[in-house]
């Protein structure tokens, strides 16, 4: 007779929990190590296009000379525009002298421009940096008053002093060449150099073609198209490669700019001026059009913010990590927070006409490796820490662009739908969906079309092939 002793079920469960905790801590430590090595390898000086001209408000008289200080603070990690390509254009002023560009701090260059005021009216100095990330364009206007010699009329002669003597008419035989032959000297007139005119704004078609040639826009469109094709064919395993490209190229290589949230702000700031800011408009139009046709494919396959959280949040294979899981009841309340953020953001942008989100953007700090103390760094640390234990907190509860696209996704042509083959096994909403966009129901679960990011996890993991991505109802 053989006796087989079995360990108590509680002991086995505790051992499994300890083993799983060890694996989780090992993955966490390895992820931190890889992140530190990657950040060290990618570390580079901060670069980009914030321009200021001082003084920003000034006036003078014809003939006066003024000196302006032009400062370019480069705020993105990568920039393809050399500082020497910064253009300075003058209107109603002429250039007297300018100093070479000098680096006064990390990523901050400065030069002095001295000009002479030409004619009464209004003059301007315009500084332009053209690049795919939005560049910079700053204009300072100068009020030019007439000089005293021109402005003051001649004082009338006193009647008691002397009688007015009419000017003698010129002699008929006066030789015009007498001045050159030693006659009366004629005051030399200084030749005025004509300042270069600012370049003409491109047409809408030219600006559109130039925007479509930008590597950032090409990569964005390619990732969304590839994601759509992979989703339609059920190639879920292609998603990590798309997210890696998004994180590496759209994130760290180009500095995450123009970022999707930035494009959302700029569309409202530059309403009616799409030609001058075509890159932001093209990016915004692409993600909105995609949301109307196939849904939030940008969020699930091309967003560098989502990719950051994707590589941070790792759960047990095929199992849901429940230790820090947010209940569905709380999730259904918290998910409305991103719509509040959207309304507040648009309101502040319309009131201030400034991209206010840049002051707190955590991903701009991450992708540009700008870890100076401040709100963005604090926001980034909290967000990354939460992303390790709770899947995609930015996407589910904060992202204003996701909220904006969700409003359009409700009307998308292609949707995630369940068929009659569904057995309500629960794998789709308990295991597959990290965004809690699938809600249990009867006779089958339902997809919250405003929250789904079209990641494709539910399609590939359904054991009964009861989920499809189709335009048919």
C-alpha positions in Angstrom: 0.0 0.0 0.0 1.4 3.3 -1.0 0.6 6.4 0.9 0.7 9.8 -0.9 0.8 12.8 1.3 -0.7 16.1 0.0 0.3 19.5 1.2 -2.6 21.5 2.6 -4.2 23.7 -0.1 -3.4 26.8 1.9 0.3 26.0 2.1 0.4 25.4 -1.7 -1.4 28.7 -2.3 1.0 30.6 -0.1 4.0 29.1 -1.8 2.5 30.0 -5.2 2.0 33.6 -4.0 5.5 33.9 -2.7 6.9 32.5 -6.0 4.8 34.9 -8.0 5.9 37.8 -5.8 9.6 36.9 -6.4 9.0 36.9 -10.1 7.2 40.2 -9.9 10.0 41.8 -7.9 12.6 40.4 -10.3 10.8 41.8 -13.3 10.4 45.2 -11.5 14.1 45.4 -10.7 15.2 44.3 -14.2 12.8 46.9 -15.7 14.2 49.6 -13.5 17.8 48.6 -14.5 16.9 48.6 -18.2 15.2 52.0 -17.8 18.3 53.5 -16.1 20.6 52.1 -18.7 18.4 53.3 -21.6 18.0 56.8 -20.1 21.8 57.0 -19.6 22.4 55.9 -23.2 19.8 58.4 -24.6 20.9 61.3 -22.4 21.6 64.4 -24.5 21.4 68.1 -24.0 18.0 69.7 -24.1 17.2 71.3 -27.5 14.2 73.2 -29.4 12.3 76.4 -30.2 11.2 78.9 -27.5 12.0 82.4 -28.7 11.9 85.7 -26.9 12.9 89.2 -28.0 13.6 92.0 -25.5 12.5 94.7 -25.1 9.1 93.4 -26.1 7.5 96.9 -26.2 9.5 99.9 -27.4 9.2 103.1 -29.3 11.6 105.6 -30.8 12.1 108.4 -33.4 13.2 108.3 -36.9 17.0 107.9 -36.9 17.2 106.4 -33.5 19.1 103.2 -33.0 17.7 100.4 -30.8 19.3 97.2 -29.6 17.3 94.0 -29.2 18.3 90.8 -27.4 17.1 87.7 -29.2 17.0 84.5 -27.0 16.4 81.0 -28.3 15.8 78.5 -25.5 15.9 75.0 -27.0 13.4 72.9 -25.0 13.4 69.5 -26.9 16.1 66.9 -26.8 16.4 66.6 -30.6 16.2 69.5 -33.1 17.2 69.4 -36.7 17.4 73.2 -37.0 20.9 74.7 -36.3 20.9 77.9 -34.2 22.5 79.7 -37.2 19.4 79.0 -39.3 17.3 81.2 -37.1 16.1 84.0 -39.3 15.7 87.7 -38.3 13.5 90.0 -40.5 13.1 93.8 -40.2 10.3 96.0 -41.3 10.8 99.8 -41.5 14.2 99.4 -39.9 17.7 98.7 -41.1 20.3 96.5 -39.6 23.3 98.4 -38.0 25.1 95.5 -36.4 24.5 92.0 -34.9 26.6 89.8 -32.7 27.2 86.1 -33.3 25.1 83.6 -31.4 26.5 82.9 -28.0 25.5 80.0 -25.7 24.6 81.6 -22.3 23.3 78.4 -20.7 22.5 74.8 -21.5 20.3 74.9 -24.6 20.0 78.7 -24.5 21.5 80.9 -27.2 21.5 84.7 -27.4 22.5 87.5 -29.8 22.3 91.3 -29.9 20.7 93.0 -32.9 21.1 96.8 -33.4 18.8 98.5 -35.8 18.1 102.1 -37.0 14.5 103.3 -37.3 13.8 104.5 -40.9 10.3 106.1 -41.3 7.5 107.3 -39.0 4.9 104.7 -38.4 5.2 101.1 -37.2 8.3 98.9 -37.5 8.8 95.3 -36.5 11.5 92.7 -35.8 10.5 89.1 -36.6 12.4 86.0 -35.5 11.5 82.7 -37.2 12.7 79.1 -36.7 11.1 76.7 -39.1 11.0 73.0 -38.1 8.7 70.0 -38.0 8.0 70.4 -34.3 6.2 73.7 -34.7 9.2 75.9 -34.8 8.9 79.4 -33.4 7.7 82.7 -34.7 8.0 85.9 -32.6 7.3 89.5 -33.7 8.0 92.6 -31.7 6.4 95.9 -33.0 8.1 99.3 -32.6 6.2 102.6 -32.7 8.3 105.1 -34.7 7.7 108.8 -34.2 8.9 111.6 -36.5 12.2 113.0 -35.6 12.3 116.5 -34.0 13.8 118.1 -37.1 10.9 116.9 -39.2 8.1 117.1 -36.5 8.7 120.7 -35.3 7.4 123.3 -37.8 9.6 126.4 -38.4 8.9 129.2 -35.9 7.3 132.2 -37.6 9.4 135.4 -37.7 8.5 138.1 -35.3 6.9 141.0 -37.2 8.7 143.6 -35.1 12.2 142.1 -35.6 12.5 142.2 -39.4 10.7 142.1 -42.6 10.3 138.8 -44.4 12.7 138.6 -47.3 11.6 136.4 -50.2 14.1 133.8 -51.4 16.0 134.9 -54.4 15.1 132.9 -57.6 17.9 130.8 -59.0 19.8 132.3 -61.9 18.8 131.1 -65.3 22.4 130.5 -66.3 23.2 128.5 -63.1 25.2 125.5 -63.9 23.9 122.3 -62.3 27.4 121.0 -62.3 28.7 123.8 -60.2 28.4 121.7 -57.1 30.8 119.2 -58.5 33.2 121.9 -59.7 33.6 123.5 -56.3 30.3 125.4 -56.1 28.1 125.5 -53.0 28.3 122.2 -51.1 25.2 120.1 -51.0 24.5 118.0 -48.0 25.1 114.3 -48.6 22.1 112.0 -48.3 22.9 108.8 -46.6 21.9 105.8 -48.7 19.5 103.6 -46.8 19.8 99.9 -47.1 16.5 98.0 -47.7 16.0 95.4 -45.0 15.1 91.9 -46.1 11.4 91.2 -46.3 9.9 88.3 -44.3 9.2 85.3 -46.5 5.7 85.0 -48.0 3.5 82.5 -46.3 3.0 79.2 -48.2 -0.3 78.3 -49.7 -2.5 75.7 -48.1 -1.4 73.1 -50.6 2.3 73.8 -50.2 2.0 73.7 -46.4 0.1 70.4 -46.5 2.7 68.8 -48.8 5.5 70.0 -46.6 3.8 68.6 -43.5 3.2 65.2 -45.1 6.9 65.0 -45.9 7.9 65.3 -42.2 9.3 62.0 -40.8 7.2 62.4 -37.7 4.0 62.6 -39.7 5.0 59.7 -41.9 5.8 57.5 -38.9 2.5 58.4 -37.2 0.4 57.6 -40.3 2.3 54.4 -41.0 1.8 53.2 -37.4 -2.0 53.9 -37.5 -2.3 52.1 -40.9 -0.3 49.1 -39.7 -2.3 49.0 -36.5 -5.6 49.0 -38.5 -4.4 46.2 -40.8 -3.1 44.1 -37.8 -6.3 44.6 -35.9 -8.4 43.6 -38.9 -6.3 40.4 -39.4 -6.1 39.6 -35.7 -2.3 40.0 -35.5 -2.2 41.0 -31.8 1.4 40.0 -31.5 2.4 42.8 -33.8 1.4 45.4 -31.3 4.5 45.3 -29.1 6.6 46.1 -32.2 4.4 49.1 -33.1 4.5 50.3 -29.5 8.3 50.0 -29.5 8.6 52.1 -32.6 6.3 54.7 -31.2 8.2 54.9 -27.9 11.6 54.9 -29.6 11.0 57.2 -32.6 7.9 59.3 -31.7 8.9 59.5 -28.1 12.6 59.6 -27.3 14.0 60.4 -30.8 11.8 63.3 -31.7 11.2 64.3 -28.1 7.5 63.5 -28.1 6.8 66.8 -29.9 4.5 67.7 -31.6 2.6 65.6 -29.0 -1.0 64.6 -29.5 -2.2 66.6 -26.6 -0.2 69.6 -27.9 -1.8 69.2 -31.3 -5.2 69.3 -29.5 -4.3 72.6 -27.9 -2.8 74.2 -30.9 -5.8 73.5 -33.1 -7.9 75.7 -30.7 -5.1 78.3 -30.3 -4.5 78.7 -34.1 -8.1 78.5 -35.3 -8.2 79.9 -38.8 -4.4 79.7 -39.3 -3.9 76.1 -40.3 -1.4 77.1 -43.1 1.2 78.4 -40.6 0.8 75.4 -38.2 0.0 72.6 -40.7 1.9 69.8 -38.8 -0.3 70.1 -35.8 -3.4 70.3 -37.9 -2.4 67.2 -40.0 -1.7 65.2 -36.8 -5.0 66.2 -35.2 -7.0 65.6 -38.4 -5.4 62.1 -38.8 -6.2 60.9 -35.4 -9.8 62.3 -35.5 -10.4 60.8 -39.0 -9.1 57.5 -37.8 -11.4 57.6 -34.8 -14.4 58.2 -37.1 -13.5 55.2 -39.3 -11.9 52.6 -37.1 -11.8 54.1 -33.6 -9.0 55.1 -31.3 -6.3 53.2 -33.3 -3.9 55.9 -32.4 -4.3 55.3 -28.7 -3.8 51.5 -29.0 -1.0 51.3 -31.6 0.8 54.7 -32.1 0.7 56.8 -29.0 4.1 57.1 -27.2 2.3 57.9 -23.9 0.4 54.7 -24.1 3.5 52.8 -25.2 5.3 54.0 -22.0 2.6 52.5 -19.8 2.5 49.3 -22.0 6.1 48.4 -21.3 5.8 49.3 -17.6 2.7 47.3 -16.7 3.4 43.6 -16.8 0.9 41.1 -15.5 1.1 37.4 -14.9 0.7 35.5 -18.2 -3.0 34.9 -18.8 -3.9 36.1 -15.3 -5.1 39.4 -13.9 -3.0 41.0 -11.1 -5.7 41.7 -8.6 -3.7 43.2 -5.6 -4.1 46.8 -6.8 -6.9 46.3 -9.2 -9.5 49.1 -9.3 -13.1 47.8 -9.0 -15.3 48.3 -12.0 -17.6 50.5 -9.9 -14.8 52.9 -9.1 -13.5 52.7 -12.6 -16.8 53.8 -14.0 -16.6 56.9 -11.8 -12.9 57.7 -12.4 -13.1 57.4 -16.1 -15.1 60.5 -16.3 -12.2 62.5 -14.9 -10.5 62.7 -18.3 -13.6 64.4 -19.7 -13.4 67.0 -17.0 -9.7 67.4 -17.8 -10.6 67.9 -21.5 -13.2 70.6 -20.7 -10.9 72.5 -18.3 -8.0 72.3 -20.8 -10.0 73.6 -23.7 -11.4 76.4 -21.6 -8.0 77.5 -20.4 -6.6 77.4 -23.9 -9.4 79.5 -25.3 -9.1 82.0 -22.4 -5.3 82.3 -22.4 -4.5 81.5 -26.0 -1.5 79.6 -24.6 -0.6 75.8 -24.6 -1.2 75.6 -20.9 -0.7 71.8 -20.7 3.0 72.2 -21.5 3.5 73.6 -18.0 2.6 70.2 -16.4 3.2 67.7 -19.2 5.0 64.7 -17.6 5.8 63.0 -21.0 7.5 66.1 -22.3 9.9 65.8 -19.3 10.4 62.1 -19.9 11.0 62.1 -23.7 13.3 65.1 -23.5 15.0 63.8 -20.4 14.4 67.1 -18.6 14.4 66.0 -15.0 14.6 69.4 -13.4 12.5 69.7 -10.2 9.0 70.9 -10.8 5.4 69.8 -11.4 6.2 67.9 -14.6 8.8 65.7 -12.8 6.5 65.1 -9.8 3.6 64.2 -12.1 5.9 61.9 -14.1 7.2 60.0 -11.0 3.6 59.5 -9.7 2.3 58.4 -13.1 5.1 55.9 -13.8 4.8 54.4 -10.3 1.1 53.9 -10.6 1.5 52.5 -14.1 3.6 49.6 -12.8 0.7 48.3 -10.7 -2.4 49.7 -12.4 -2.6 49.3 -16.2 -2.7 52.4 -18.2 -3.9 55.0 -15.6 -3.1 57.9 -18.0 -5.2 56.5 -20.8 -8.1 55.5 -18.6 -8.4 58.5 -16.3 -6.4 61.5 -17.4 -5.7 61.8 -21.1 -7.8 64.7 -22.6 -7.0 63.5 -26.2 -8.4 60.1 -25.4 -11.5 61.7 -24.1 -11.8 63.8 -27.2 -11.4 60.9 -29.6 -13.8 58.8 -27.5 -16.6 61.3 -28.4 -15.9 60.6 -32.1 -15.4 56.9 -31.7 -19.0 56.4 -30.7 -19.8 57.1 -34.4 -17.0 55.0 -35.9 -17.8 52.8 -38.8 -15.9 49.7 -37.6 -16.5 48.5 -34.1 -15.6 45.6 -31.8 -18.7 43.4 -31.6 -19.8 40.1 -30.0 -21.6 37.3 -31.9 -24.0 34.7 -30.8 -21.1 32.3 -30.3 -20.3 34.0 -27.0 -20.6 31.7 -23.9 -20.0 34.5 -21.4 -16.8 32.8 -20.2 -15.5 36.2 -19.0 -12.0 36.0 -20.4 -12.5 39.1 -22.5 -13.4 41.5 -19.6 -11.4 39.8 -16.8 -8.2 38.9 -18.6 -7.9 40.4 -22.0 -9.0 44.0 -21.7 -6.5 46.2 -19.7 -8.6 49.3 -20.3 -11.9 47.9 -18.7 -13.7 48.8 -21.8 -15.6 45.5 -21.9 -18.5 45.2 -19.5 -20.2 41.9 -18.5 -23.8 41.6 -19.7 -26.6 39.3 -20.9 -26.7 37.6 -23.3 -23.1 38.7 -24.0 -20.7 41.4 -22.8 -20.8 44.8 -24.3 -18.0 47.1 -25.5 -17.9 50.7 -24.2 -17.0 52.3 -27.6 -15.8 55.5 -25.9 -13.2 53.6 -23.8 -11.9 50.9 -26.2 -8.5 51.7 -27.7 -8.6 48.9 -30.4 -5.7 47.0 -28.9 -7.1 43.7 -30.2 -6.4 41.7 -27.1 -10.0 40.5 -26.8 -10.1 39.4 -30.4 -7.1 37.2 -30.1 -7.8 35.7 -26.7 -11.5 34.8 -27.1 -11.5 30.9 -27.2 -14.7 30.8 -29.2 -13.9 33.5 -31.8 -17.0 35.3 -30.7 -15.5 38.8 -31.0 -14.9 40.5 -34.4 -13.8 43.9 -35.7 -16.4 44.7 -38.3 -18.7 47.3 -39.8 -21.6 44.9 -39.8 -24.1 44.9 -36.9 
